[in-house]
């Protein structure tokens, strides 16, 4: 990964442990974006066909990258917008299970519409408790983030797959914003019905682009009223035959913004998602071991077998300032400091952070 690090100028300024806030842009992506806009500058409307092809290719690339049927991929500006559109088409009499303190845009979207909502707190044995609650309370929809934004708590993907097998009528909806791009993922074999994600974090694609992936079953459960000329591909005859995923794209999409998503997906493919997954797993294990030694992790994280690369360590304002003074990019979240590591980080950087934390003690 050392060669890859040269793509990211910010890394010359310090230790970037803040991907959970914003994934870094990189040199080759910026080069592509500049070339794209230069083509528009010089060619104007002659770029239209090329622009439409970029959008089409982005949908295909996203489908291939996550193993989702191309026709079940929707391109959206961000997760929150996509989810709100989707929930307008779901019967509010459905009983929904949410996690306490999950990402606000996820929970609020259900609460605002008056769904019958039950909550479950985050504990080390979360999956077992979810299974029990679904069995005892006739839950119709399980909605949660694959990785929690506050502390990096990661749901067991095999659990979701088995849960779906045991409860085939359960609708499983997930926010993948803090997950997609950090590890390999196979949507069609996941048991998940809806995955939405903004791509400016772990997929390093910049602001303004994201996607939603749907199982075939979703089309029977949701009735979407979104419509627009773009959704019909500019064809008057397609008004009444717009496929489900395209209803999330009523207006024109930016080939610059969504082309950036395609570029990043191709960038990840060139590196190899297997390598990225392995690298990030090593970072996660190293960080968990070191932070646990210092007594900086909550018990629900310590008692989990697997974790993401996002950690919320017990730290006060002085510790946060100490990290910043030592050129560590991080964020205050809840009662601690959140550190998040990605493909451009190294084990040595984690060791450097540990040394900084020890000097504070």
C-alpha positions as CSV (number, residue, x, y, z in Angstrom):
1,X,0.0,0.0,0.0
2,X,3.0,2.3,0.3
3,X,2.8,3.1,-3.4
4,X,-0.9,4.0,-3.1
5,X,-0.1,6.5,-0.3
6,X,1.7,8.7,-2.8
7,X,-1.7,9.4,-4.4
8,X,-2.9,11.3,-1.2
9,X,-1.3,14.7,-0.6
10,X,-2.9,15.2,2.8
11,X,-0.8,12.3,4.2
12,X,2.2,14.6,3.9
13,X,0.7,16.9,6.6
14,X,0.1,14.3,9.3
15,X,-1.7,11.1,10.2
16,X,-5.1,11.0,8.6
17,X,-7.4,9.0,11.0
18,X,-10.6,10.7,9.9
19,X,-12.1,8.8,7.0
20,X,-15.3,8.3,9.0
21,X,-15.8,12.1,8.5
22,X,-14.4,12.4,4.9
23,X,-12.5,10.1,2.6
24,X,-9.5,11.6,1.0
25,X,-9.4,12.7,-2.6
26,X,-6.4,11.6,-4.6
27,X,-4.3,12.8,-7.5
28,X,-5.5,10.5,-10.2
29,X,-9.1,11.2,-9.5
30,X,-8.5,14.9,-9.6
31,X,-6.7,14.5,-12.9
32,X,-9.8,12.7,-14.3
33,X,-12.2,15.3,-13.0
34,X,-10.1,18.1,-14.6
35,X,-10.0,16.3,-17.9
36,X,-13.7,15.7,-17.8
37,X,-14.5,19.4,-17.2
38,X,-12.0,20.5,-19.8
39,X,-13.9,18.3,-22.4
40,X,-17.1,20.1,-21.4
41,X,-15.4,23.4,-21.7
42,X,-14.1,22.7,-25.2
43,X,-17.0,20.6,-26.6
44,X,-20.2,21.9,-24.9
45,X,-23.3,19.9,-25.8
46,X,-21.2,17.5,-28.0
47,X,-20.3,15.9,-24.6
48,X,-24.0,14.9,-24.0
49,X,-23.7,11.3,-25.3
50,X,-20.4,10.8,-23.5
51,X,-22.0,12.1,-20.3
52,X,-24.9,9.7,-20.6
53,X,-22.5,6.9,-21.1
54,X,-20.6,7.8,-18.0
55,X,-23.8,7.6,-15.9
56,X,-24.7,4.2,-17.5
57,X,-21.3,2.8,-16.9
58,X,-21.3,4.0,-13.3
59,X,-24.5,2.0,-12.7
60,X,-22.9,-1.1,-14.3
61,X,-19.7,-0.7,-12.4
62,X,-21.5,-0.3,-9.1
63,X,-23.6,-3.4,-9.8
64,X,-20.5,-5.5,-10.6
65,X,-18.5,-4.1,-7.7
66,X,-21.1,-5.1,-5.1
67,X,-22.6,-8.0,-7.0
68,X,-26.1,-6.5,-7.5
69,X,-28.1,-6.7,-10.7
70,X,-27.6,-3.6,-12.8
71,X,-31.3,-2.9,-13.0
72,X,-31.5,-2.9,-9.2
73,X,-28.9,-0.1,-8.7
74,X,-30.1,3.4,-8.1
75,X,-27.7,6.4,-8.3
76,X,-28.5,9.0,-5.6
77,X,-26.9,12.1,-4.2
78,X,-26.6,10.8,-0.7
79,X,-28.0,8.1,1.6
80,X,-30.4,10.4,3.5
81,X,-32.2,11.5,0.3
82,X,-32.5,8.0,-1.0
83,X,-33.9,6.6,2.2
84,X,-36.5,9.4,2.5
85,X,-37.7,8.7,-1.0
86,X,-37.9,4.9,-0.3
87,X,-39.8,5.2,3.0
88,X,-42.5,7.3,1.3
89,X,-43.5,4.1,-0.4
90,X,-43.6,1.8,2.7
91,X,-46.7,1.1,4.7
92,X,-46.3,2.9,8.0
93,X,-48.2,0.1,9.8
94,X,-45.0,-2.0,9.4
95,X,-43.3,-2.7,12.8
96,X,-39.6,-1.5,12.6
97,X,-36.7,-2.5,14.8
98,X,-34.0,0.2,15.1
99,X,-30.7,0.5,17.1
100,X,-30.5,3.1,19.8
101,X,-28.1,5.9,18.8
102,X,-27.8,4.7,15.2
103,X,-27.1,7.4,12.6
104,X,-29.8,10.1,13.0
105,X,-30.8,10.2,9.3
106,X,-31.6,6.5,9.5
107,X,-33.7,6.5,12.7
108,X,-35.3,9.9,12.2
109,X,-36.6,8.9,8.7
110,X,-38.7,6.1,10.3
111,X,-39.7,8.1,13.4
112,X,-40.9,11.2,11.4
113,X,-43.3,9.0,9.4
114,X,-44.9,7.4,12.5
115,X,-43.9,3.8,12.0
116,X,-44.4,1.5,14.9
117,X,-40.8,1.5,16.1
118,X,-39.1,-0.7,18.6
119,X,-35.5,-0.1,19.8
120,X,-32.6,-2.2,20.9
121,X,-29.5,-1.1,22.7
122,X,-26.0,-1.8,21.5
123,X,-24.4,-4.6,23.5
124,X,-21.7,-7.2,22.7
125,X,-24.4,-9.8,22.1
126,X,-26.4,-7.6,19.8
127,X,-27.1,-10.2,17.1
128,X,-28.6,-12.7,19.5
129,X,-30.8,-10.0,21.0
130,X,-32.0,-8.9,17.6
131,X,-32.9,-12.5,16.7
132,X,-34.9,-12.8,19.9
133,X,-36.7,-9.5,19.4
134,X,-37.7,-10.3,15.9
135,X,-39.1,-13.7,17.0
136,X,-41.0,-12.3,19.9
137,X,-42.4,-8.9,18.6
138,X,-43.4,-9.7,15.0
139,X,-40.9,-7.3,13.5
140,X,-41.5,-6.5,9.8
141,X,-38.4,-4.3,9.1
142,X,-34.9,-4.4,10.6
143,X,-33.0,-1.2,9.8
144,X,-29.5,-0.5,10.9
145,X,-26.0,0.7,9.9
146,X,-23.6,-2.0,9.0
147,X,-20.9,0.0,10.9
148,X,-22.0,2.4,13.6
149,X,-20.9,6.0,13.1
150,X,-20.1,6.7,16.7
151,X,-17.9,3.8,17.7
152,X,-17.3,1.6,14.7
153,X,-19.5,-1.3,16.0
154,X,-19.8,-3.7,13.1
155,X,-22.8,-6.0,12.6
156,X,-22.0,-9.6,11.7
157,X,-22.8,-10.0,8.0
158,X,-23.2,-13.8,8.3
159,X,-25.8,-13.1,11.0
160,X,-27.9,-11.0,8.6
161,X,-27.6,-13.7,6.0
162,X,-28.8,-16.4,8.3
163,X,-31.5,-14.1,9.8
164,X,-33.0,-13.7,6.4
165,X,-33.0,-17.4,5.8
166,X,-34.9,-17.9,9.1
167,X,-37.2,-15.0,8.5
168,X,-37.8,-14.7,4.7
169,X,-40.5,-12.1,5.1
170,X,-38.4,-9.8,7.1
171,X,-37.3,-6.6,5.2
172,X,-33.6,-5.9,6.1
173,X,-32.5,-2.4,5.3
174,X,-29.0,-1.1,6.0
175,X,-26.9,2.0,5.8
176,X,-23.5,1.1,4.3
177,X,-22.0,4.6,4.3
178,X,-19.4,3.7,7.0
179,X,-18.8,0.3,5.5
180,X,-18.8,0.2,1.7
181,X,-15.2,0.5,0.5
182,X,-13.6,-0.8,3.7
183,X,-14.1,-4.5,2.9
184,X,-15.4,-6.8,0.2
185,X,-19.1,-7.2,0.0
186,X,-21.5,-9.4,-1.9
187,X,-25.0,-7.9,-1.9
188,X,-27.0,-10.5,-3.8
189,X,-25.8,-13.2,-1.3
190,X,-26.1,-11.0,1.8
191,X,-29.7,-11.5,2.7
192,X,-30.1,-7.7,2.7
193,X,-33.0,-6.2,0.8
194,X,-31.9,-2.5,0.7
195,X,-28.5,-1.1,1.0
196,X,-27.9,2.7,0.7
197,X,-24.7,4.5,1.0
198,X,-23.1,7.9,0.5
199,X,-19.7,7.4,-1.3
200,X,-17.7,10.4,0.0
201,X,-16.3,8.4,3.0
202,X,-14.7,4.9,2.5
203,X,-15.2,4.9,-1.3
204,X,-13.2,8.2,-1.6
205,X,-15.5,9.5,-4.4
206,X,-16.1,13.0,-3.1
207,X,-19.4,14.7,-2.1
208,X,-22.7,14.4,-4.0
209,X,-22.8,10.8,-5.0
210,X,-24.0,7.5,-3.6
211,X,-26.2,4.5,-4.5
212,X,-28.9,2.2,-3.4
213,X,-29.0,-1.5,-4.0
214,X,-32.2,-3.5,-4.0
215,X,-33.2,-7.1,-3.9
216,X,-35.9,-8.2,-6.3
217,X,-38.4,-8.6,-3.5
218,X,-38.2,-4.9,-2.6
219,X,-40.3,-3.9,-5.6
220,X,-43.3,-5.7,-4.1
221,X,-43.0,-4.1,-0.7
222,X,-42.5,-0.4,-1.7
223,X,-44.7,1.8,-3.9
224,X,-42.6,4.7,-5.1
225,X,-44.2,7.9,-6.6
226,X,-41.1,9.6,-7.6
227,X,-41.0,10.4,-11.3
228,X,-39.3,12.6,-13.9
229,X,-38.3,12.7,-17.5
230,X,-34.8,11.4,-16.8
231,X,-36.2,8.4,-15.0
232,X,-37.9,7.5,-18.3
233,X,-34.6,8.1,-20.2
234,X,-36.2,11.1,-22.0
235,X,-38.8,8.8,-23.7
236,X,-42.5,9.8,-23.5
237,X,-43.5,6.2,-24.1
238,X,-41.7,5.0,-21.0
239,X,-43.7,7.1,-18.5
240,X,-45.7,4.1,-17.1
241,X,-42.9,1.5,-17.4
242,X,-40.1,3.1,-15.3
243,X,-38.3,0.4,-13.4
244,X,-38.1,0.6,-9.6
245,X,-34.5,1.7,-9.2
246,X,-34.8,4.4,-11.9
247,X,-37.5,6.1,-9.9
248,X,-34.8,7.4,-7.6
249,X,-33.3,9.3,-10.5
250,X,-36.1,11.7,-11.7
251,X,-33.7,14.4,-12.9
252,X,-30.5,14.6,-14.7
253,X,-27.4,13.3,-13.0
254,X,-23.9,14.8,-13.1
255,X,-21.4,12.8,-15.1
256,X,-18.6,14.6,-13.2
257,X,-20.0,13.6,-9.8
258,X,-21.1,10.1,-10.7
259,X,-18.1,9.6,-12.9
260,X,-16.0,10.2,-9.8
261,X,-17.8,7.3,-8.1
262,X,-17.1,5.0,-11.1
263,X,-13.4,6.2,-11.1
264,X,-13.1,5.3,-7.4
265,X,-14.7,1.9,-7.8
266,X,-12.3,1.2,-10.7
267,X,-9.4,2.5,-8.5
268,X,-10.4,0.0,-5.7
269,X,-10.6,-2.8,-8.2
270,X,-7.1,-2.0,-9.5
271,X,-5.7,-2.2,-6.0
272,X,-7.9,-5.3,-5.2
273,X,-10.6,-5.5,-2.7
274,X,-9.1,-8.6,-1.2
275,X,-5.9,-6.7,-0.5
276,X,-7.9,-3.7,0.9
277,X,-10.0,-6.0,3.1
278,X,-6.9,-7.8,4.4
279,X,-5.0,-4.5,5.0
280,X,-7.9,-2.9,6.9
281,X,-8.4,-6.1,9.0
282,X,-4.8,-5.8,10.1
283,X,-5.3,-2.1,11.0
284,X,-8.4,-3.0,13.0
285,X,-6.7,-5.8,14.9
286,X,-3.7,-3.6,15.7
287,X,-5.7,-0.6,16.8
288,X,-8.1,-2.7,19.0
289,X,-5.2,-4.5,20.7
290,X,-3.3,-1.3,21.4
291,X,-6.3,0.8,22.5
292,X,-7.6,-2.1,24.7
293,X,-4.2,-2.3,26.5
294,X,-4.6,1.4,27.3
295,X,-8.1,0.8,28.6
296,X,-9.6,3.2,26.1
297,X,-12.4,1.0,24.6
298,X,-15.9,0.4,25.9
299,X,-16.8,-3.1,27.0
300,X,-19.2,-3.8,24.2
301,X,-16.3,-3.3,21.7
302,X,-13.8,-5.2,23.8
303,X,-16.1,-8.2,23.9
304,X,-16.7,-8.4,20.1
305,X,-14.7,-10.9,18.0
306,X,-14.6,-8.6,15.0
307,X,-14.6,-4.8,14.7
308,X,-14.3,-2.2,11.9
309,X,-11.5,0.3,11.5
310,X,-13.4,3.0,13.4
311,X,-12.7,3.4,17.1
312,X,-14.1,5.8,19.7
313,X,-11.5,6.0,22.5
314,X,-12.1,7.4,26.0
315,X,-10.5,10.8,25.7
316,X,-11.2,14.3,27.0
317,X,-10.8,17.7,25.4
318,X,-7.1,17.8,26.4
319,X,-6.4,14.5,24.7
320,X,-8.2,15.6,21.6
321,X,-6.1,18.8,21.5
322,X,-2.9,16.7,22.1
323,X,-3.7,14.6,19.0
324,X,-4.4,17.6,16.9
325,X,-1.2,19.3,18.0
326,X,0.7,16.2,16.9
327,X,-0.9,16.4,13.4
328,X,-3.4,13.6,13.9
329,X,-6.7,14.1,12.0
330,X,-9.5,12.9,14.2
331,X,-13.0,13.9,15.5
332,X,-14.8,14.3,18.8
333,X,-17.9,12.1,18.9
334,X,-20.0,11.4,22.0
335,X,-17.8,11.4,25.1
336,X,-14.6,10.4,23.3
337,X,-12.4,10.9,20.2
338,X,-13.1,8.9,17.1
339,X,-10.2,7.6,15.1
340,X,-10.8,5.8,11.7
341,X,-8.3,4.0,9.5
342,X,-8.4,3.1,5.8
343,X,-6.2,1.7,3.0
344,X,-3.8,4.6,3.1
345,X,-3.0,4.2,6.8
346,X,-0.3,2.0,8.3
347,X,0.4,0.0,11.4
348,X,3.2,2.4,12.1
349,X,0.8,5.3,12.2
350,X,-1.3,3.5,14.8
351,X,1.8,3.0,16.9
352,X,2.6,6.7,16.6
353,X,-0.9,7.5,17.9
354,X,-0.4,5.1,20.8
355,X,2.8,6.9,21.7
356,X,1.0,10.2,21.7
357,X,-1.7,8.9,23.9
358,X,0.8,7.4,26.4
359,X,2.6,10.7,26.8
360,X,-0.7,12.2,27.8
361,X,-1.2,9.7,30.6
